[in-house]
Amino acid sequence: MIKYFFKLTIVFLLAGLYFYFADIKSVSVNMSGSKQVISVYTILWIAFAIVLLAELVFLMFKGLVQALKNDVLISNHIFESEKDAMAGAKTAKETKMILSHSQFDEAAILIVKAMGSISSDSLNEARRHLVNLRKIIGNDAILDILMLKIYKAEKNFDKMEQISQKLMQNENIQLVGMKAALEAQIGKKEFTEALKTVNQAFEVRQDLYWVISSAFLLRAQNNDWMGAMEVLDAGIDKNITPASKASRLRAVALYQLAKQAQKDGDKTKFFKFITQALQENNRLIPAALDLADYYMKNDKQVRKAEAVLYAIWSENPSYDVARAYLALFPKDTKFEKIQRMEKLALANTKRPSLNNLILAELYVDAKKYAKARTECNLFLLKNPATEKVALLLDKLEERPKKGKAGGIVDSIKSRISAFNKEGTTYPKDFQWVCANCGHVSDKWEPICPECGEIGRNYWHLYVDKHSSLTEEI
């Protein structure tokens, strides 16, 4: 409108200028038989007013038409909305049950009673509560969820899986169904199906602890350590997995990836993964042993291998680490090995009994029997006789003894006889133990076969009770 008014004004101004420069100031007009003289500028003003008024009338008419059109559209929209609302109310009325205040209270009490009965293992009583609950609320999803708990307590995994499939069709409780299906499939040891379920759950939600932990475990059990790392990184990014636990799990995953690379003959990846594993966990004995072995097999890098083994010995001393350290120097004499072990023992303040055991073996090998007996006696001051110590003492019994009756020799013999009663066997000197369930094995395992925990195996000297040497998480 403003642009049109501006253009119209310009046109009439130009017309006025034309008449001005043409020196035309007035025109004669015949009106009712008489001749009238009218100024040109007056005619221009009258024409300008008529055109402007006509434009205003046209705009008003156009606006009225548009308003009427909008009113019709709004009315139709309101009608459709009211129609949809009525249809929705009808559907809701058909699918939902409206409870009175007393019915709601009664239903809530039955739910609590059912859950209490399930917790106390009174499953038949829980079923009776659910029958009464169904009379009030109908076939609501809460009944399926409570039945899941009953079947789980009964270890009826087939029924659990049937209900879980039903729950997964409901978008609001889809994850509840996935978790139930996962528990049922693990219970039936259908790990392939469980892996599919947990991968589906991982795609839906990556901010739930059970999704992250289950996905990591199942991928690890399937030997998909790269996929397990992907899950773990998602848990770390969302602050779901504690930092210390994440470090432990990453170390195990990286070490397993290193072993896979070694099997494939990829030295570059092996070195990359195994060094990262030790950076995550500097107490991972198997990784340190394998890295030292790698250094020795590649250009005999003794100093690097020595540094790796010395570092792990200082953090987490073990029998295999000490033996691997001494094996780095095959040209050492028996006495030089003793000297080297005596220096190494100074770095081990966490397991002094381990120093006694290894030195006793070296002294027997070097035929220094008196010192061997001393180390055995020091070991037995804190510990009962173990397999290795008993074997050493058998060898020492065959050698000439020095000392008076009632001295060191008799003291050792009395300790042995006191422990080794008829039918009693000597305990093993050291083992790998799961910090979660106590499962014992002779070698390190990434996943405990008993409880399924990952990276909880720690090296355990028979008498080792030092809490700082075990995994805390």
Secondary structure, DSSP 4 states (H G I P E B T S, - for coil): -HHHHHHHHHHHHHHHHHHHHTT--EEEEEETTEEEEEEHHHHHHHHHHHHHHHHHHHHHHHHHHHHHHHHHHHHHHHHHHHHHHHHHHHHHHHH--PPPHHHHHHHHHHHHHHHHHHHTT-HHHHHHHHHHHHHHH-S-HHHHHHHHHHHHHHT-HHHHHHHHHHHHTSGGGHHHHHHHHHHHHHHTT-HHHHHHHHHHHHHH-SS-HHHHHHHHHHHHHTT-HHHHHHHHHHHHHTT-S-HHHHHHHHHHHHHHHHHHHHHHT-HHHHHHHHHHHHHH-TT-HHHHHHHHHHHHHTTT-HHHHHHHHHHHHHHS--HHHHHHHHHT-TT--HHHHHHHHHHHHTT--S-HHHHHHHHHHHHHHTT-HHHHHHHHHHHHHHS---HHHHHHHHHHHTS---S-TTSHHHHHHHHHHHH--TTPPPPPSEEEEETTT--EESS--SB-TTT--BS-EEEEETT---GGGS---
